[in-house]
Amino acid sequence: MQAVGTNIEGHFLTSRACSGGRDLGVVSVRIEEGKISQIEPGKKAGALVLDESLWLAPGLVDLQVNGGYGIDLLTAPDRLEELSKHLVFTGVLSYLAALPSPSASDAIELAREVICTNSQDGLQKSPAAPKAEVLGMHLEGPVLNPTRRGVHPPERLLSGRDALRFFEEVISVVDPNGRPAVRALTLAPEIDGAKELVPLAKRHQVIIAAGHTDASYEEGTEAIALGIRVFTHVFNAVRPIHHRDPGILTAYLLDTSTILTLICDGVHVSEQIVRLLTKIVGPARIALVSDAVAGLGDTSAGEKSLLISRAATDSTGRLLGGTTPLSLCAAQFARFAQISFPAALHCASGIPARILKLRDRGVLKVGAPAQLIAVSEEGEVSAVIQGNNLFQLSSGDAANRRST
């Protein structure tokens, strides 16, 4: 895969655009010093014009990336930067590097890579090549319910004092500002030691999500009251809803203060359940994630396009994670949920950014860093705007003419 860059410092870029779930119509966006300096309605003379089939949108924000392009972050944390260079082809410009129930040593190793990568890179005004920014780590486990562990190895699950000791050790890896590399933690709130982790996580601004849980409805409402207001990959690895035993998932569906992450690859959750979920909670409470594993971007079977909806499974058919690009998940979400494409893109950009309390990601506004994508309604990403550069991806020319 290749990306060809064009410096657009001080110039306008004209396109149909969206942000915050809304169609902004045709606008002209000016980039200066790596940031959006102006957004004007309509076309500007001399502006670089994007293909009319594309949307100019905020870069996608993925809360759960375990790997991709043959890279498994659990076994190869030193390939984090390489993964970041590949993710831009899926529209992801910001992400959390995820680990499934790691040992403390594995988690610390990736945490150090995250800190090192961030200290070297940051957001550059004129990057030589597009690259996704790793915002931190998402620890999925090891404080999970064994009955809902999925493919997480049972020997790595922790509870009680062991769980507290694990988390204290991992959050000790901090950046120069004293902030831990860990930004999110998924746990089963009913497990011994889980409730004790909440105040510790809050002190360090770590977001806690419920997941891989067999908790009851009552335990779910208690978890929400404690401040655990995100649910990881809804419908997967959780006690099913029963009409006489509603379970934790019902508590999260009914409480309007919660946000649910969803793997919308057409495999993890069926189209009909995606539509039902959206009718119950509305798109404003759904954050799309890829849950990407090493198989994302695998073209060994001869596929020429990333636009393939699939998931990784083991020899028994159990789901291992996602291999569908987040841009395609967004396109499918629009179709499955019967909502607009701008609304679906917001679920993969603005809402994840809101979970992370980032006001300058997932949004097209003056003053925000130039972190934008040009994407079709089929989910194909044709260009990335980072800093002062527009990078045309190998899939085709996104911008090829000037307005008059």
Secondary structure as UniProt FT lines:
FT   STRAND          3..7
FT   STRAND          12..19
FT   TURN            20..21
FT   STRAND          22..32
FT   TURN            33..34
FT   STRAND          35..41
FT   TURN            45..46
FT   STRAND          48..50
FT   TURN            52..53
FT   STRAND          54..58
FT   STRAND          60..65
FT   STRAND          67..68
FT   TURN            69..70
FT   STRAND          71..72
FT   TURN            73..75
FT   HELIX           77..79
FT   HELIX           80..87
FT   HELIX           88..90
FT   STRAND          92..100
FT   HELIX           104..120
FT   STRAND          133..140
FT   HELIX           146..148
FT   TURN            150..151
FT   HELIX           154..156
FT   HELIX           160..170
FT   TURN            171..172
FT   TURN            176..177
FT   STRAND          182..187
FT   TURN            189..190
FT   TURN            192..193
FT   HELIX           194..203
FT   TURN            204..205
FT   STRAND          207..210
FT   HELIX           217..226
FT   STRAND          230..231
FT   TURN            234..235
FT   TURN            243..244
FT   HELIX           247..254
FT   TURN            256..257
FT   STRAND          259..262
FT   HELIX           271..281
FT   HELIX           283..285
FT   STRAND          286..288
FT   TURN            294..297
FT   TURN            300..301
FT   STRAND          311..313
FT   TURN            315..316
FT   STRAND          319..322
FT   HELIX           326..337
FT   HELIX           341..347
FT   TURN            348..349
FT   HELIX           350..355
FT   TURN            356..357
FT   TURN            359..360
FT   TURN            366..367
FT   STRAND          371..376
FT   TURN            377..378
FT   STRAND          381..386
FT   TURN            387..388
FT   STRAND          389..393
FT   TURN            394..395
FT   STRAND          399..402
//
